[in-house]
């Protein structure tokens, strides 16, 4: 949360984080904020960021986002992992299309279209050879020759990233590949044609694999997050370049509410019973048989019991409200 003073010469930023950004040591959060503050103030006072500032900010964000980056790299590795092709059902012998069979079809020279007012329109049917190659009809991703090289380059870097040992977070090769991937991916991602071409490429690559749609969705989600990482760098640099308030920055870390001890949890009143019993104890009306039937299912009760045993994390937005 950013607080701007009336005289516009200072900015106060309240900083909370989610559990996905947990650092290996207790000072990781404050170390990042101190370094970020110094970089933002340096750029803002100079009026423009030099190449060293851009590189420093990039390194800073990559290091701080390392837990999440590692998570999504693992997602990419899992999606591109080789598995035996999905077994296809034997549908028996079916007639196969052949040139002879296709040539035997009648040659349609025109097509008729009737609109809602019953007006009839007749169009000449031209072959694909006669079609205008520069037609303004929306292009399919398969026809975009100008982005194929970019997609191949991105996928090649992803393949190299996926082969690295995920446990070696300090592997310099990972940082080098990320610095090569993220700027290129961000520049291309804003193009809907690139996204469409990437989806078409992934569809082709995964169509013989198990769960092809799930794999494609995981890859696109991971790439979108990596784009957001670099977008963070771009936003920080742009803000420092254009907003004088960042010449004087005050960062206030918002601490996570302390987790109650096991003794305190054991003495505290815990919600026991089934989902239906707990809802009634809270005064929540359950109208209709649908909800009651759903909550009384054995699978629902088992999922509810598991949920109660999990560690609860306080989201950054809630931390900010509590502050």
N, C-alpha and C positions, 0 to 999 in steps of 0.2 A: 504494500500500500504506500503510495507516494503522497507526501504532504508538501505543498508549495507555499512558501511564505509570501506575504503581500508585496514585499519589496522585490520579489523575484530574484534574489541574489543568493538563495540557499534552498536546499531541498532536504527533507527528512524522509527516509524510507524505512518502513517497518517490514522486517523480513522473517517469514516463516517458511518451513519446508516440510514436505511429505516424507514418509518413511522410505520412499524410493531413492532419496538422495542421502541416505545414511552413509557417513564417511567412516573410514577405518580408525579415526582417532577423534577425540572430543573437540579438538580445535579446528577440524576441517571446515566447518561452517564459517567461523569467524575469520579464519585465514583467507577464505575465498572473498568474503565481504571486504576485508581490509585491502586486499590486492585489487579487487574490482573498483573500490572507491578511489584508490590512488590512480588507477588507469583512467577512469572517467574524468577526474579532476584535471589530470595532465592534458588529456585531449581537449577538454572544454576550454582550458586556459590558453592553449596554443591556437585554438580556433579551427584546427583541422588535424585529422589523424594521419600520422606517417605510417609507413609500411611496418615498422617495428611495433607500433601500437596495435595495428590490426592483428599481427602475428601473436602478440602477447595476449590479447583478449581472446583469440581463438584457442590458444593453449589453456587459458584459464577456464574457459567454459568446458572444453573437452575433459579436463582433469576433474572438474566438479561434477560433471554429468556422467562420469565413468560407470557408476553402478547401473544406470539406466541404459547407457550405450551398450554395455556388456550384455544386458538382458535382451536387447533387440538384436544384437549380433547373434546371440544364441537362437533367437527365433528364426533368423535368416538361415542359420546352419541347419536347423531342424527342417525347415521348409524345403531346402535344396538337397536334403539327405536322400540318397538313392534307396528306393524300395522296389520290390518286385512289382511289375505292372499289375494293375487290377485285373482280376479274372473276368473274362467276358462270357456271357451266357451263349451257349450254342443254340442259335435260332434255326438251325437246320439249313438245308440248301435253299438258297434264294436266287432268283435270276439276277445276273450281273449285267450292269449297263455296258453296252458295247457300241462302237461306232456304227455298226450295221443297224442296230436297233434304233439308235438316235436318228440316223439318216432316213429311217422309214417313217418318222413322224411327219405329219403335214406341216408345210412351211407357212406359218402365220405371217401375213404381210401387213396386217393392221390390227389394232386393238381398239375396243370400244369401252368408253367410260360414261356412266350415267350419273349425274349429280342429284342432289336432294330435290331439285325442282323438275326432275324427269327430263332434263335436257341431255341429249345424247351427243357425245363427242367421239370422233374417230381419229386415231393417231396412226401414222405409219410406224411399223415396227422395223427399226434398223438393226443390223447385226452389230456386234461389239466392235468389229473392225471399222465400221463406218461411224462409230460414235465419236463425238468431239472429245479429244483427249484433254482439252482445257475446260471441260464442263464445270460450271459453278455448283453442281450438285455436291452436297456434303461428302467429303472424302471419308473412306473407311481407314482405320488405322493401318490396315495391310498395305495401303497404297502410298503411305508416306515414306518415300525413299530417303528423304532428307534427315530423318531422325533415327534411322536404323543403326547408323554407326554410333550415335550417342548412346542408344539403348545397349548396344553390344559392349561399349566401353564401361558403362555403369555396371552391367552384370558381370563383366570380367573382374572388376575391382571387388565386387561383392563376393565372388567366388574365392578370391585370394583372402579376403577377410574371414570367410567361413572356415578356411583351413587352419587358421591360427588357433593355438591353445587358449581357450577362454579363461583358464585359471591364471595365465600370465598377463595380468592387467597392465604391467609395466613394459610389455613387449614393445620396443620402439617401432617395430614393423606395423603394429596396429595404428599407432599415431600417424605414421607416414601415409598409410592407406586412407585413413579417415580424412586427413587434410587434402588428399587428392580427390576423395569421393564427395565430401559434403558440399564444397563450393560448386562443383559441376552439377551435382544432383539438384541443389537449390535453384541454380540458374535455369535448369531444364524443367523442373517440376511445375513451374508456373504456366507452362504450356499445356493446354488440354490435349493437344496432339501427342505430346510426349507421353502423357499418362495413358492415353488410349493405346499408343503403340507398345508401351510397357506391358499393359494388361494383355494385349494380343500376343506378345512374345511369351509371357508367362503361361497363358492359356495353351499355347502350342507346346511349351516345354513340359507342362504338368498333365497334359490330357491323357497320357498313358500311365500316370502314377495313381496311387491311392489317394483319395480325398483331394482331388485337384483344386476344387473351389476354395477349400480351407487353406491350402498351401498358398494360393494366389492372394487371398485376403491377408494372411500373415505377412507376406512379403510387402504388400502395399502399405500395411499399417506400420511396419518397421521402417520403411523408406520415408514415410510421412513424418515419423518421429525424428529421424536423422535430419530431415529438412528443417524441422522446428529448432533443432540444436543450432544449426548454422544461422537460421533466421534470428535467433537470439543474439548472436554475435553482430549481425548486420544492424539490428535494432539498437543495440547498445552504442555502436560506433556512430550511427546516424544521430541518435539523441545527443551524444556528447559533442558532435560537430555543430549542431544547430541550436542547442538550448544552453544558454549561459547559466542557468540555475545549477548545472552540474559542476560549476567551478568550486562549489562548496557543498559537499555531500555529508550527511550524517546518517549512518546506518545503525539501526537498532534491532538486534536479533530478538525475535520473539521465542522464548523458551517453550519447549513442549511441556504440557502439564505432567507432573511426576506421576508415575504409575504406582498405584497403591500396592503396599506390600502384601505378601501372601497371607499374613496374619490378619491384616485389615480386610482383605477380600473374604477370608473365611468367616469373619465376624459379621460382615455386612450382609444385609438381607438380600438374598439372591432370588431371582424369579424362578421358581420351581413349577413343574407341572407341564402339561401339554400346551401347545399353542392356543387351543380354544380356552383352556382354563386361565391362561395368562391374559388373553384378550378380555375375558369377562372380569378378571380382577382389576384391570385398568379401566373398566367402564366403557370398553369399545363394543358397540352393538354389532352383532353379526347377523345381518338380515339375509334371509333366503337360505336354501339348503346347499347352494353351490359353494359358498365360502366355507361353511361348516364341513361339508364333505371333503373339500380340498385340504383343510387344516387337519382333519382327522386321518388322512392317509398316512400309512406307515412311512413312506418315503419322505413326506413333509416333516413328520415328527423327528425322523432321523437327521434330516438336514438342519432342523432347528436346534437339536441337541448338539450337533457338531459346531454350529455357529456360536452357541453360547460358550463353548470351550476355547474358541479362538481368541488370540490377543487382539484387542481393539486398538486401532490406530486413529489418532486425531488428525483429521485433514488440516492442511495449512489454512484454509479459509475459516475453519472453526477456531483454530488457534488465534487467528487475527481477531475474531469476534470476542473471544474470551479475554483477550488483552485489553 
